[in-house]
Amino acid sequence: MKLLNLQRLVQHEDLNFLLTNRVPRIALTRFMGWFSQIRSPLLCRLSIAVWRLFTDLDLSESKQQRFASLHECFIRELKPGARTIDPDPAVLSSPCDAIVGACGPVAGTTVFQAKGFPYQLRDLFGPSQDTSAFHDGLYVTLRLTSAMYHRFHAPADAEVQHVTHLSGDTWNVNPIALQRVERLFCRNERAVLRMTLAEGGHPLALVPVAAILVASLRLHFVNLLLHLGYRGPNEISCRAACRKGDELGWFQHGSTIIVFAPAGFTLADGITPGTRIRMGQALMRLPAGPVAGPA
C-alpha cells in the first residue's frame, strides 16, 4: 500500500513536472552518467531496488542477471529469442521497445509532439539537413521508459549514410512534459540518422532524442559515443549496411526515438498513441510501387 501511494504521488502531474524538469537537468544528467558507471555490485543492487519502487522494471528477459554497475543494467542485452523480428520486407519493424506517442501524417512540414504542440521538421533535424523527403510523410514517436530494454535496432535492411549530432537540453520527454513544453524535442540533445532502405530505395530517418538522466547515445556502426560533453564533428558521413533487426546502438537510460518515412507509408495495424510495442513488431508498411520523391 505504501509503495502504491508513493507511485501515485510521483505520478501527480504538477509534482512530476517539478521533480523532473524544474531542477538542474544537465547537472543531474552528468551526475547520473558518473554514478551509473561506478562498479560496485552492492551499490548496483541497492540502486536497482530503489529503481523498482518507481517503475515496473523486469529483468526476467535479460541475458545477464548480475550487474557490476547501473550502466550494465541500463544497456542490458536480452536472452536469445526474446524478440521476434517481423520478416515481411514490406514492413518496417519497431527499432525499440516503446510506448507509442504522437503519430500519423506530417502536415507539410509540421509534426506534433502532443495535441496543440506542433514543431517543424527543420527545427528537429537542424539547419544542415534537407527534410523535403519527409514533407507530407509519416512519423511515429516511440518513448522508451527507464525500465525498458534500451537498445535499438534497424527497422529494415538499409544503409545508414549520415549522422547529425545536435547539442541541447535534457528536458523530460514523458507525456506530462510534452503537454507543457513547446518544441521540446527540438530543444533536447539528439541525433538524426539518415538511411536508405534496400526495399524500394526509400529514405528513412531515425531521430533519437535524449532526456533528463540520459544524454548518452552509443552508435555501433560509426563506433561513436554521443554525449553532453561531445566535442567531435557534428556531421558524420558513413556507408553502414545493416540487416533488419541488427543492433544499431543504445541509450544509457531511456528516452525517445522518432521515426520518419516519406509519403505513401502507412501505420501498421494497432499503432496508436498509448500502445506498447516491442522491438521487431510491425510499425509501418511500405508503399506499393516505386519510390516517390527524393531518395
C-alpha positions as CSV (number, residue, x, y, z in Angstrom):
1,M,0.0,0.0,0.0
2,K,2.8,2.4,0.9
3,L,4.5,1.6,-2.4
4,L,1.3,2.2,-4.4
5,N,0.8,5.6,-2.6
6,L,4.4,6.6,-3.4
7,Q,3.9,5.8,-7.1
8,R,0.7,7.7,-7.2
9,L,2.3,10.7,-5.6
10,V,5.2,10.8,-8.1
11,Q,2.6,10.4,-11.0
12,H,0.8,13.6,-9.9
13,E,1.3,15.9,-12.9
14,D,2.4,19.0,-11.2
15,L,4.7,17.2,-8.8
16,N,6.1,15.0,-11.6
17,F,6.9,18.1,-13.7
18,L,8.5,19.9,-10.8
19,L,10.7,16.9,-9.8
20,T,11.8,16.1,-13.4
21,N,12.1,19.5,-15.0
22,R,12.3,22.4,-12.5
23,V,15.7,21.0,-11.4
24,P,19.3,21.5,-12.7
25,R,18.6,19.0,-15.5
26,I,22.1,18.9,-17.2
27,A,23.9,18.7,-13.8
28,L,21.7,15.8,-12.7
29,T,22.2,14.1,-16.0
30,R,26.0,14.4,-15.7
31,F,25.8,13.1,-12.2
32,M,23.8,10.1,-13.3
33,G,26.3,9.4,-16.0
34,W,29.0,9.3,-13.4
35,F,27.0,7.4,-10.8
36,S,25.9,4.7,-13.2
37,Q,29.5,3.8,-14.1
38,I,30.5,3.1,-10.5
39,R,31.5,-0.6,-10.4
40,S,30.0,-1.9,-7.1
41,P,27.7,-4.9,-7.2
42,L,26.3,-4.0,-3.8
43,L,25.6,-0.4,-4.8
44,C,24.1,-1.6,-8.0
45,R,21.7,-4.0,-6.2
46,L,20.6,-1.2,-3.8
47,S,20.1,1.2,-6.8
48,I,18.0,-1.4,-8.7
49,A,15.9,-1.9,-5.6
50,V,15.1,1.8,-5.4
51,W,14.5,1.9,-9.2
52,R,11.9,-0.8,-8.8
53,L,10.0,1.4,-6.2
54,F,9.1,3.8,-9.0
55,T,8.9,1.7,-12.2
56,D,7.9,-1.8,-13.5
57,L,11.5,-2.9,-14.1
58,D,11.5,-6.5,-15.2
59,L,14.9,-8.2,-15.7
60,S,13.5,-11.7,-16.4
61,E,14.4,-11.4,-20.1
62,S,17.9,-10.1,-19.5
63,K,20.7,-12.3,-20.7
64,Q,22.7,-11.1,-17.7
65,Q,21.3,-11.4,-14.2
66,R,24.1,-9.9,-12.1
67,F,25.4,-6.4,-12.8
68,A,28.5,-4.7,-11.6
69,S,27.1,-1.2,-12.3
70,L,23.8,0.5,-13.1
71,H,25.3,1.2,-16.6
72,E,25.4,-2.6,-17.2
73,C,21.8,-2.9,-16.2
74,F,20.7,0.1,-18.4
75,I,22.3,-1.3,-21.5
76,R,21.5,-5.0,-20.8
77,E,21.1,-7.4,-23.7
78,L,18.2,-9.8,-23.9
79,K,18.1,-13.5,-24.0
80,P,18.2,-15.1,-27.5
81,G,14.7,-15.3,-28.9
82,A,13.2,-12.7,-26.5
83,R,12.1,-10.6,-29.5
84,T,10.8,-11.7,-32.9
85,I,11.6,-9.5,-36.0
86,D,8.7,-9.2,-38.5
87,P,10.1,-11.0,-41.6
88,D,7.9,-9.1,-44.2
89,P,10.2,-6.9,-46.3
90,A,7.2,-4.6,-46.9
91,V,7.1,-3.9,-43.1
92,L,9.2,-1.5,-41.1
93,S,9.6,-3.1,-37.6
94,S,9.9,-1.1,-34.4
95,P,13.5,-0.2,-33.7
96,C,12.9,-0.5,-29.9
97,D,10.6,-1.4,-27.1
98,A,8.4,1.6,-26.5
99,I,5.1,3.3,-25.8
100,V,3.7,4.9,-29.0
101,G,3.3,8.6,-28.6
102,A,2.1,11.1,-31.2
103,C,2.0,9.6,-34.7
104,G,0.4,9.9,-38.1
105,P,0.8,12.1,-41.2
106,V,3.3,15.0,-41.3
107,A,1.2,18.1,-42.2
108,G,3.5,19.6,-44.8
109,T,6.5,20.2,-42.5
110,T,4.6,20.3,-39.2
111,V,4.8,17.4,-36.7
112,F,3.1,17.2,-33.3
113,Q,4.7,16.2,-30.0
114,A,1.3,16.3,-28.3
115,K,-2.1,17.8,-29.1
116,G,-1.7,21.5,-29.7
117,F,2.1,21.4,-29.5
118,P,3.5,21.4,-33.1
119,Y,7.1,21.6,-34.2
120,Q,8.8,21.9,-37.6
121,L,10.9,19.3,-39.3
122,R,13.7,21.8,-39.9
123,D,13.9,22.6,-36.2
124,L,14.2,18.9,-35.2
125,F,16.6,17.9,-38.0
126,G,18.8,21.0,-37.7
127,P,19.8,23.6,-40.3
128,S,22.2,21.3,-42.2
129,Q,19.6,18.8,-43.2
130,D,17.2,18.7,-46.2
131,T,13.9,17.5,-44.8
132,S,12.0,17.5,-48.2
133,A,11.9,13.7,-48.4
134,F,9.6,13.7,-45.3
135,H,7.3,16.6,-46.2
136,D,3.7,15.2,-46.0
137,G,5.2,11.9,-44.9
138,L,4.5,9.8,-41.9
139,Y,6.0,9.7,-38.3
140,V,5.8,7.7,-35.1
141,T,7.1,8.8,-31.7
142,L,8.4,6.0,-29.6
143,R,9.0,6.6,-25.9
144,L,11.3,4.3,-24.0
145,T,10.7,4.4,-20.3
146,S,13.6,3.9,-17.9
147,A,12.6,0.3,-17.1
148,M,12.5,-0.8,-20.8
149,Y,15.1,-2.5,-22.9
150,H,17.4,0.3,-24.0
151,R,19.0,-1.0,-27.2
152,F,17.6,0.0,-30.7
153,H,17.8,-1.9,-33.9
154,A,17.5,-1.5,-37.7
155,P,13.8,-1.4,-38.7
156,A,14.6,-2.8,-42.2
157,D,17.5,-3.8,-44.5
158,A,19.1,-0.5,-45.1
159,E,22.3,1.6,-45.4
160,V,22.9,4.3,-42.8
161,Q,24.5,7.2,-44.7
162,H,24.7,10.2,-42.4
163,V,24.5,11.1,-38.7
164,T,23.9,14.7,-37.4
165,H,24.5,15.4,-33.8
166,L,22.6,18.4,-32.3
167,S,23.5,19.5,-28.8
168,G,20.8,20.7,-26.4
169,D,19.0,20.4,-23.1
170,T,17.7,17.4,-21.2
171,W,14.0,18.0,-20.6
172,N,12.0,15.0,-19.5
173,V,10.2,13.5,-22.5
174,N,7.2,12.0,-20.7
175,P,3.6,12.9,-21.7
176,I,3.3,15.5,-18.8
177,A,6.3,17.5,-20.1
178,L,5.2,17.1,-23.8
179,Q,1.9,18.8,-22.9
180,R,3.7,21.8,-21.2
181,V,7.0,22.5,-23.0
182,E,6.7,23.8,-26.6
183,R,9.0,22.3,-29.2
184,L,10.6,20.0,-26.5
185,F,12.2,17.5,-28.9
186,C,13.8,20.4,-30.8
187,R,15.4,21.7,-27.5
188,N,16.9,18.4,-26.3
189,E,20.2,16.7,-27.2
190,R,19.5,14.5,-30.2
191,A,20.9,12.8,-33.3
192,V,19.5,12.4,-36.8
193,L,20.3,9.1,-38.5
194,R,19.6,9.2,-42.3
195,M,19.3,5.9,-44.2
196,T,18.1,4.4,-47.4
197,L,16.0,1.2,-47.4
198,A,17.1,-1.7,-49.5
199,E,13.5,-2.3,-50.4
200,G,12.4,0.4,-52.9
201,G,15.3,2.8,-52.2
202,H,13.0,4.8,-49.8
203,P,14.6,7.3,-47.4
204,L,14.1,6.9,-43.7
205,A,15.2,8.9,-40.6
206,L,15.5,7.8,-37.0
207,V,15.9,10.7,-34.5
208,P,16.9,9.5,-31.0
209,V,16.2,12.3,-28.5
210,A,17.9,12.4,-25.1
211,A,16.2,13.3,-21.8
212,I,16.9,14.1,-18.2
213,L,19.3,11.5,-16.7
214,V,20.1,10.2,-20.2
215,A,22.2,12.1,-22.7
216,S,24.5,9.4,-24.0
217,L,23.9,7.5,-27.2
218,R,26.1,4.8,-28.4
219,L,26.2,4.2,-32.2
220,H,27.9,0.9,-33.2
221,F,28.1,1.5,-36.9
222,V,30.4,4.5,-36.5
223,N,31.9,3.4,-33.2
224,L,30.8,6.6,-31.5
225,L,29.5,7.7,-28.1
226,L,27.5,10.9,-28.3
227,H,27.0,12.7,-25.0
228,L,26.7,16.2,-23.4
229,G,30.5,16.7,-23.5
230,Y,30.9,15.5,-27.1
231,R,33.2,17.9,-29.0
232,G,33.8,15.8,-32.2
233,P,32.3,16.5,-35.6
234,N,28.6,17.1,-35.7
235,E,28.2,15.9,-39.3
236,I,29.3,12.3,-39.8
237,S,29.0,10.6,-43.2
238,C,29.1,6.9,-43.4
239,R,28.1,3.9,-45.5
240,A,27.0,1.3,-43.0
241,A,24.9,-1.6,-44.3
242,C,22.6,-3.2,-41.8
243,R,20.1,-6.0,-41.9
244,K,16.6,-5.8,-40.3
245,G,16.9,-6.3,-36.6
246,D,20.7,-5.6,-36.4
247,E,21.6,-3.6,-33.3
248,L,22.4,0.0,-34.1
249,G,23.2,1.2,-30.6
250,W,21.8,2.0,-27.2
251,F,20.6,4.7,-24.8
252,Q,22.1,4.7,-21.3
253,H,18.8,5.1,-19.5
254,G,15.6,5.6,-21.6
255,S,14.3,8.3,-24.0
256,T,12.6,8.7,-27.4
257,I,13.1,7.7,-31.0
258,I,11.1,9.4,-33.7
259,V,10.8,7.5,-37.0
260,F,10.1,9.5,-40.2
261,A,9.1,8.0,-43.5
262,P,8.1,9.6,-46.8
263,A,4.6,10.0,-48.2
264,G,2.9,6.7,-49.1
265,F,3.9,4.8,-46.0
266,T,1.1,3.8,-43.7
267,L,1.0,2.8,-40.0
268,A,0.8,-0.8,-39.2
269,D,-2.4,-2.2,-37.6
270,G,-2.7,-1.2,-33.9
271,I,-0.2,1.6,-34.0
272,T,-2.0,4.3,-32.0
273,P,-0.9,6.6,-29.1
274,G,-0.5,4.7,-25.9
275,T,0.1,1.3,-27.4
276,R,3.0,-0.6,-26.0
277,I,5.2,-2.1,-28.7
278,R,8.2,-4.4,-28.7
279,M,11.3,-4.2,-30.8
280,G,10.7,-6.1,-34.1
281,Q,6.9,-5.7,-34.2
282,A,5.3,-4.1,-37.3
283,L,5.4,-0.3,-37.1
284,M,4.8,0.9,-40.7
285,R,4.1,-0.5,-44.1
286,L,6.0,0.5,-47.2
287,P,4.0,1.8,-50.2
288,A,3.4,-0.4,-53.2
289,G,5.2,0.6,-56.3
290,P,8.4,2.6,-57.0
291,V,9.9,5.2,-54.7
292,A,8.3,8.7,-54.9
293,G,10.3,11.8,-54.2
294,P,14.0,12.3,-53.4
295,A,15.9,9.3,-52.1
